[in-house]
Amino acid sequence: MRKDHFRSSAGYEIDLVLDFGVRRWAIEFKLTTDPQPQDLARLNRAADLIEAEHRFLVSQVGETVAAGTRVSCNLPWLLGHIETTFA
């Protein structure tokens, strides 16, 4: 697994890119307890640029919301997901 970040000349960024060779995850961290739809939309545009299969918006939310390959979650959920995915 390769770990990196991404920033485009147009200002799109991804805090953490996990590249597993056959698939790529885009992970964006926000300190908020109330992420906005435009946060996920911006992550999606950046993730499209790097062809990320899964997109995670990690913030201080209490409830995880998933829609296909897009997930809004908190850090403990993401860490558990990584652990069960690669166990």
Summary of the structure (lengths in Angstrom):
residues: 87
radius of gyration: 12.2
end to end distance: 14.1
largest distance: 37.0
contacts: 231
relative contact order: 0.17
helix: 29%
strand: 36%
